[in-house]
Amino acid sequence: MSENRGSRHKPVEIRLKRAEKALEIEFDDGKTFRLPAELLRVESPSAEVQGHGPGQRTLVAGRRHVGIMAVEPIGNYAIRIKFDDLHDTGIFSWDTLYDYGERQDELWRNYLEALKTRGLSRDP
C-alpha cells in the first residue's frame, strides 16, 4: 500500500477531454466520473484555494471557461493538473478525485450558492 500512500481508490484510466474541458477517471471498483475542469479548478486542493487552516478557503469566481492544459502524474498516488489560467499547484490524490466524483452534485450546489451569496459569477 505504500506506493498508493494509503489510497482506498486507484484509477485504471484517466482521460483528458480537452475539447470538453473535462477529466474522465475510471477507478478500480468500476466507477467512472467525468469531472469538469471548472469544478476541479475551484475545488483545487492547493493552499491558494483551500488556505492553510480552517476558515481560510478562497472562493474562486470567473472560471466557467477554464480548461486543462496537462495532467502530470505525482508518484503512484496523485496527479497535478495544469489549468489554462496557469494554476498548477494543486495535487489531486486518487481519494480526492474519487470524493469529488461521488460528491460532484453537492460540490456544484455549494459553489453556486457561495457565488450567489457573494454576488459573484462563474463568468470572467
N, C-alpha and C positions, 0 to 999 in steps of 0.2 A: 504494500500500500504506500510505501514511502514515495514512489515515483509519482503517485497521484496526489500527494500531500493530503491524504485522508478524504478525497472526493468521494461522495456517495454515487455520483453520476459521472459517466465518461462519454464524450461524444464518439460516434463511429464515423460521422461525416459532418463536415462544416462546408457550406456552400455560400460564397459571397455572390449576391444578386445585385450587382452594381446598378443596372438599369432600373430595378425595382426599389433600390435603396433599402435593402434588407439582408439579413443573415438568416440562413436556414440551417438548423442544427438538428441532427438525428442522434439520439442517445442510445446507449446500450440496452435500455429497457424497452426500446421500440417507439418511444415518444419522439415526435418531431415538432419543433417550434419554428415559426417564422417571426423573427424579431425585427421590427422596423428600425432603421438607422436612427431616426429621431428619438425613439424610446431609449435605445442604447446610449445615445449621447446625453440625454437629460437625466438618465439614471446612472451615469458613469460612476464606477466605484472609486474614482480619483479623489484625492483630497480637495482638489479645486471645486468639485461638486459636493462631495459628502462632508467636507470640513475635517477638522482634526478632533472633534469631540461632539457631544450631544448639543443640539440646537445650532450647529454651525453650517448646516446644509444650505446650499445656494440653489435657488430656483433659476433654471436656465430657460430663457424665453427665446423666441425668434429662430427656432431650429427646424421648422416644418420641412425645409428643402435640403437638410444636411444629408450628405452621402458618406459612403465608406470608401476610402482610397485603398486601404490594405488591411490585412489581418496577419498578425505575426505571432507564431507560437511562443509561449513562455514555458520552457520545460515541458513536462507532461501534465501540467495542471491548469493551464490558463492560456488566454490569448490577449494580445494588446491590439486594440482597434485604432486605426489611424483614420480620423474623420476629415472630410474636406474643409472643415472650418479650422483645421490644424490642431485640434485637440487630440492628444495621443498619450495621455498619462494614466489612463485607467487600465488596470489589469483585471480582466474578467475571468474569474475562476470558473471551472465547469459547474460547480454548485450554484454560483451566482447566475450564470446563464440559464440553468435549469429552473431556478427560482423565478427569474424574470419571465420565462416561458409559462410557467404554472400560474403566475400572478399577473400576467400581462393586462387583463381587463381592469383589475384593481389599480395597477400602476398608472394606466392611462386615465382612469377616473380621477384619481388623486391629483395627477399632474394637471389635468384640465381644470379641475376645481381650484387648485392653487393659483393657476394663471388668472382665472376669472376673479378670484378674491383680490388679487393684487393689481387688477386692471391691465394685465399683460396679454400678449398674443403669441401664438405659435409662429406667426409670420415675422420675417425680419423687419 
